[in-house]
């Protein structure tokens, strides 16, 4: 648990990157509503930056 909390910033940033890539791939295959993936990426990016400042 201590390791997870120590790397919380990296976890959030990796999840944000994955969500962004998944949204781009979904758009490339023709899915029209990909805004939830980008919204999730933005939220995870904000959490990652917040965890890094704390």
Beta strands, then each sheet from edge to edge (+ up, - down):
end
